[in-house]
Amino acid sequence: MSSSNSSIRFSLRQKLTLFISVLVIGTCSSLSWYLIDQQIRAMERSLIRTGTLVAERLSATSRFSIISEDRLRLSLLSEGALTMPEVTHVRFLGPTGTVIVDKQKQASQGISPPPTRTPALLSNLRAGPLITPYHHTEGKAQAVETYVTTADLIMMAIGADRREAFIDVIHPISAVDTKSTLAPKLLEDLQITSEDNRTSTARPRSVVGYVQLHINTQTYEEELLGTIRQVLLITAVIILIALGITILLAGRLVKPLQTLASLATRVSKGDLTATAPSTTHDEIGDVAHAFYHMVQSLDQRDLALTRQLKRLSTLNETSATMTSSLDPDTVLDRVLDLLVKNLGFQRTLLMLYDPEQQRAYDARIAGVSPEVAESARAASIPIKNDETLPSTVILSGKQVLIPDLQDSVYRMDPRLFQLAKHMEATSFILVPLTCQHRIVGFAGACRGPILCTQEDVELLSTIGNQVGVAIDNAQAYQQLETMMETLEQRVLDRTTELRNANEKLKELDQLKSAVVRSVSHELRTPLASIKMHVDNLLDGGTGPLQDAQKDLLMRVQSNTERLRRMINEMLDLSRIESGYTTLQQTAVHFHAVLDEVIENLQPLTTPRHLDIDVRPHPDLPPLWVDEDKLHQILMNLVHNAVKFSSEYGTIRIMTDLKHDSIQVCVADHGSGVSSDEIEHIFLPFYRSSNAAFPNRGAGLGLAISKSLIEMHGGKLWVHSTAGQGSQFFFTLPLAPTPEHSNLSR
């Protein structure tokens, strides 16, 4: 259902007709309904007024008859009231509601009157009459809000079943004479206002009985039904006339629009010959006139777009052709051919510009014989600050259109004039070839006997910008190629020089290592002799020593030990760099080696009150290392921490497992290393500037430790802050488990 409803399409004529029809029907129906409703209200007020006036007269004339219970007179009064066409039933009631006289017309014998009111209800009628509308339904009276509605009367007017309606009026009979006691609402409707009425309803009075009237509405309804039928007929006629006018007006308004829609469909399909006839002199005619001008404008724009598209296609092909090669000769030849083939020029000319020599050279001509083209390449035109055409084009960057070549001979260089004669040109154009606000040459073209136009100038100028870029790229590539060849040769020469220098450096490095080994070995023997004699002197082998002598000998012993350690470090580094150092890896318990190192360093830690805090891993397996090299690594790192720690400090050594290796951290709270020096402290012979002079060594301990750790497959790094201490981390491999050993075997 939703798909079918969504596909329903209403035309503009249908929408306009439907809208105006709904508007007319709604307006006429509302007005008719309002008029009928007003007629009903007027009839209701008239009936109530008639019934109330009759009841008042009967109440005034029957007062003494009620008091004396004169039934004969009351019957006469009832019959007199029944002579009125509206009154169909009259009752006289006693003070308690008992019926004294009950009279009814013969025509309404079959209709039951409304029920008698109770004494309690009647006692409330001292202020005025009680008016109640009734309907007869199945022979019984039924009270309603209003005796008849607009919808009821319309149904009666069109022939539907009708219900008989009447109005029941009960008026009290006072013991004294009073003025009109019309109900306040009725008095207001009838615009009856008097001081007597206000005073009579205000003061209490004695009620001796009641008169009850049955007012039939049939006569009034017949008159009202006739009025309603006339109103409905007039409304229907007005609606039909309005619908007819609407259909005619919609057709006249929509037909030109339908014609415009049909023409717009043709235009959307590409038919720009469609025209809209202007048959009306209103807004629709203005639209048709504007549509005609729009189609003409579209036709002109379509022609312009076609020409522009052809031009852009030529430019694109020219650009692609120019960028397909970086050879200057190839680029120039291809550009000339494209200008002749795609742009309709009969002959074209290109010349390059040399700003240093201030001349135009290397003329290329397309559309002439090979002999003429070859001879033109030797032409050279000087560019001076004068009025000649080549100078004007190149120096000022202006485009030049020469309508007649003979009239511009005085402005042409003789060489250019000869080229133009070879091209058999009658009309000629010249445009500059630019690239990045720099002129690299100029281009010329002609159409033979056909005159050139300003449009040709603009077209050639547009292509000239791309030609200038292509020529500049080709020249730049040619220069770059030459530079690359020169650079390649220079790189080869420099590489040979660097290779020779590297060989010399290797020779010098090997010579340095040999000198270091030789000097170290030569120094070890006299150093050992000095150490032995100093030890003998300190032990008293030559006799007792004075305190000053002992102090001097202890300084000699300390410096001798320091010198011996430096010589050993230089020998170790020389062996490592020469590749003479080998590893003898076995399963080694880390903490056993660490305890030995700490014990060896006690002579240095005890005098300075340094504490070494070891935090071992609870389940640390053996390491797969060279035990001597592990001892040397720990000695260097822990001794380094001892040297740079202040008195009463603490050195922490922590271990942790990392998969198949151990990670060790040696931390101190000494002088630390600045961020600028961290990348240099592992280099040989480098000494930190933060270290005090007595603590400075040869600068080889960290370099040796790093080399030995990397030989084991580990790594060494540091985290340090100047003035806050350092943390040296290194990793070493764990010994293989039995399962791993079996797998390796």
Secondary structure, 3 states (H helix, E strand, C coil): CHHHHHCCCCCHHHHHHHHHHHHHHHHHHHHHHHHHHHHHHHHHHHHHHHHHHHHHHHHHHCHHHHHHCCHHHHHHHHHHHHCCCCEEEEEEECCCCCEEEEEECHHHCCCCCCCCCCHHHHHHHHHCCEEEEEEEECCEEEECCCCCCHHHHHHHHCCCCCCCEEEEEEEEEECCCCCCCCCHHHHHHHCCCCHHHHHHHHCCCCEEEEEEEEEECHHHHHHHHHHHHHHHHHHHHHHHHHHHHHHHHHHHHHHHHHHHHHHHHHHHCCCCCCCCCCCCCCHHHHHHHHHHHHHHHHHHHHHHHHHHHHHHHHHHHHHHHHHCCCCHHHHHHHHHHHHHHHCCCCEEEEEEEECCCCEEEEEEEECCCHHHHHHHCCCCEECCCCCCHHHHHHHHCCCEEECCHHHHHHHCCHHHHHHHHHCCCCCEEEEEEECCCCEEEEEEEEECCECCCHHHHHHHHHHHHHHHHHHHHHHHHHHHHHHHHHHHHHHHHHHHHHHHHHHHHHHHHHHHHHHHHHHHHHHHHHHHHHHHHHHHHHCCCCCCCCHHHHHHHHHHHHHHHHHHHHHHHHHHHHHHHHCCCCCCEEEECHHHHHHHHHHHCHHHHCCCCCEEEEECCCCCCCEEEEHHHHHHHHHHHHHHHHHHCCCCCEEEEEEEEECCEEEEEEEECCCCCCCCCCCCCCCCCCCCCCCCHHHCCCCCHHHHHHHHHHHCCCCEEEEEECCCEEEEEEEEEECCCHHHHHHHC
